[in-house]
């Protein structure tokens, strides 16, 4: 990580969180064991949860988030991005649904612990994980988030976070700040822009594939 231009103090602070722990369940073979009693993955709330903090500050009740509410609250925004970027609104909503069920499930893993676990248990992902750790440091410093609080961010098993489940490098590339990353309206605009940037107006399948790099994902988004 130091090779990416970060000073030693940044790295010490990043790894000073008491919540850090290696998690073998980043491996598919280990995740199969979750079906067994007492093996369920659970986000470690004892050190905080930045998504919960955002929801409390903005009086958001995640239990009420569903397709009907999204359509009621953001119908005009969806129309705007459809006209501007020529991306189908149903594809945007499908991505939101698959990624986090409209913000009701933003992940069961802790962010920094997940990248450390990928380095430990998935050697082929080591270079990717180190790069994304560097990106999350850049993002956090830009957003004035203490580096030792980053493990309090819930994420997927591959380190994607936010309502749209983005990598830290993507959050930086699209200038998503610490509020927009959790905000549904901002995420609608981001998803539309991302799909448009990947030729979504002419080739929706290719654009959707780029969002998740999965053929099954493309089928699911287009089917819903």
C-alpha positions in Angstrom: 0.0 0.0 0.0 2.9 2.3 0.8 4.0 1.9 -2.9 0.9 3.7 -3.9 2.2 6.9 -2.3 0.6 6.6 1.2 2.7 7.4 4.2 3.4 5.0 7.0 1.1 6.8 9.4 -1.9 6.3 7.0 -1.2 2.6 7.0 -0.9 2.4 10.7 -4.2 4.2 11.2 -6.0 2.1 8.6 -4.9 -1.1 10.4 -5.5 0.2 14.0 -9.2 -0.6 14.1 -10.0 -3.2 16.8 -12.7 -4.7 14.6 -10.2 -6.0 12.0 -10.2 -9.8 11.6 -9.6 -12.3 8.8 -12.7 -13.9 7.4 -12.4 -17.2 5.5 -15.9 -16.8 4.2 -14.7 -14.7 1.3 -14.0 -18.1 -0.2 -17.0 -19.8 -2.0 -16.1 -23.1 -0.5 -16.2 -21.7 3.0 -19.5 -19.8 2.4 -21.2 -23.1 1.7 -20.6 -23.9 5.4 -22.8 -21.0 6.4 -25.8 -23.3 6.1 -24.6 -25.1 9.2 -25.7 -24.0 12.6 -23.7 -21.1 14.3 -21.8 -20.4 11.1 -23.8 -17.4 9.8 -21.8 -14.3 8.7 -22.8 -11.2 10.6 -21.5 -7.6 10.3 -19.7 -6.6 13.5 -21.8 -3.8 14.9 -19.8 -3.4 18.1 -17.5 -0.9 16.4 -20.2 1.1 14.7 -21.9 1.0 11.3 -21.5 4.0 9.0 -24.6 3.2 7.0 -26.7 3.0 10.1 -25.3 6.4 11.2 -26.2 7.9 7.8 -29.8 6.5 8.1 -30.2 7.8 11.6 -28.9 11.3 10.6 -31.3 11.5 7.7 -34.3 9.8 9.4 -34.3 6.9 6.9 -36.2 3.8 7.9 -34.7 1.0 5.8 -37.6 -1.3 6.7 -39.9 0.9 4.5 -37.6 0.8 1.4 -39.1 -1.1 -1.4 -40.0 -0.8 -5.1 -43.2 1.1 -4.5 -41.5 3.7 -2.3 -38.6 4.1 -4.7 -41.1 4.7 -7.6 -43.1 7.1 -5.5 -40.1 9.1 -4.3 -37.9 9.0 -7.3 -40.2 8.7 -10.3 -39.2 12.1 -11.7 -35.5 11.4 -11.2 -35.8 8.1 -13.1 -37.5 9.9 -16.0 -34.7 12.6 -16.1 -31.9 10.0 -16.3 -33.8 8.0 -18.9 -34.1 11.0 -21.1 -30.6 12.3 -20.5 -28.6 9.0 -20.7 -31.0 6.9 -22.8 -30.8 4.1 -20.1 -34.0 2.2 -19.2 -35.3 3.0 -15.8 -36.2 -0.6 -15.2 -32.6 -1.6 -15.6 -31.6 1.0 -13.0 -34.2 -0.3 -10.6 -33.2 -3.9 -11.3 -29.6 -3.1 -10.4 -30.7 -1.4 -7.2 -32.8 -4.4 -6.3 -30.1 -7.0 -7.0 -27.3 -5.1 -5.4 -28.9 -4.1 -2.1 -32.7 -4.7 -2.3 -33.2 -0.9 -2.6 -30.8 -0.2 0.3 -32.2 -2.7 2.8 -29.2 -5.0 2.6 -25.8 -3.3 2.1 -23.7 -6.2 3.1 -22.7 -8.4 6.0 -18.9 -8.0 5.8 -16.6 -5.3 7.3 -14.7 -3.3 4.6 -11.0 -3.4 5.5 -11.3 -6.9 7.0 -12.7 -8.1 3.7 -9.7 -6.8 1.7 -7.3 -8.3 4.1 -9.1 -11.6 3.9 -9.0 -11.5 0.1 -5.2 -11.1 0.4 -4.9 -13.9 2.9 -7.3 -16.5 1.3 -7.4 -15.6 -2.4 -3.8 -15.0 -3.6 -5.1 -14.2 -7.1 -7.0 -11.2 -5.7 -4.0 -9.8 -3.8 -3.1 -7.2 -6.3 -6.7 -6.2 -6.7 -7.2 -5.9 -2.9 -4.1 -3.8 -2.3 -5.1 -1.4 -5.1 -8.6 -1.1 -3.6 -7.2 -0.5 -0.1 -5.2 2.3 -1.6 -8.3 3.7 -3.2 -10.3 3.6 0.0 -7.6 5.5 1.8 -7.8 8.2 -0.9 -11.6 8.3 -0.7 -11.6 8.5 3.1 -9.1 11.3 3.3 -11.0 13.3 0.7 -14.2 12.8 2.7 -12.5 13.4 6.1 -13.4 10.0 7.4 -10.9 8.6 10.0 -9.0 5.7 8.5 -9.6 3.6 11.6 -13.3 3.9 11.1 -13.3 2.4 7.6 -13.9 -1.2 8.9 -17.2 0.1 10.2 -18.5 0.3 6.6 -20.6 -2.8 5.6 -19.8 -4.3 2.3 -20.0 -7.4 0.1 -17.6 -10.3 0.2 -15.6 -8.6 -2.6 -15.4 -5.2 -0.8 -18.2 -3.4 -2.7 -20.1 -0.8 -0.6 -22.9 1.7 -0.7 -26.5 1.4 -2.0 -25.1 0.7 -5.5 -22.3 -1.7 -4.2 -19.3 0.0 -5.8 -15.6 -0.5 -5.4 -13.6 2.2 -3.7 -11.9 2.9 -7.1 -15.3 3.4 -8.7 -16.4 5.7 -5.9 -13.3 7.8 -6.6 -13.7 7.7 -10.4 -17.3 9.0 -10.1 -16.7 11.4 -7.2 -19.3 9.7 -5.0 -19.0 11.4 -1.5 -19.7 9.9 1.9 -23.4 10.9 1.6 -24.0 10.1 -2.0 -22.6 6.6 -1.6 -25.6 5.8 0.7 -28.2 8.0 -1.0 -30.7 6.3 -3.3 -31.3 9.4 -5.5 -27.6 9.9 -6.0 -27.2 6.2 -6.7 -29.9 6.3 -9.4 -28.0 9.0 -11.2 -24.7 7.2 -10.7 -26.0 3.9 -12.1 -27.5 5.7 -15.1 -24.2 7.5 -15.7 -22.1 4.3 -15.3 -24.3 2.3 -17.7 -24.2 5.2 -20.2 -20.4 5.5 -20.0 -20.3 1.8 -20.9 -22.4 2.2 -24.1 -25.6 1.4 -22.3 -27.7 3.4 -24.7 -26.7 1.1 -27.6 -25.7 -2.1 -25.9 -27.5 -2.5 -22.6 -26.2 -6.1 -22.1 -22.6 -5.0 -22.4 -23.1 -2.1 -20.0 -24.8 -4.2 -17.4 -22.1 -6.9 -17.7 -19.5 -4.2 -16.9 -21.3 -3.3 -13.7 -20.9 -6.8 -12.3 -18.8 -8.9 -14.8 -21.3 -11.7 -14.7 -23.5 -13.2 -17.5 -26.0 -14.4 -14.9 -26.2 -10.8 -13.5 -27.1 -9.5 -17.0 -29.9 -12.1 -17.3 -31.2 -11.3 -13.8 -31.2 -7.5 -14.4 -33.0 -7.8 -17.8 -35.5 -10.4 -16.4 -36.7 -8.5 -13.3 
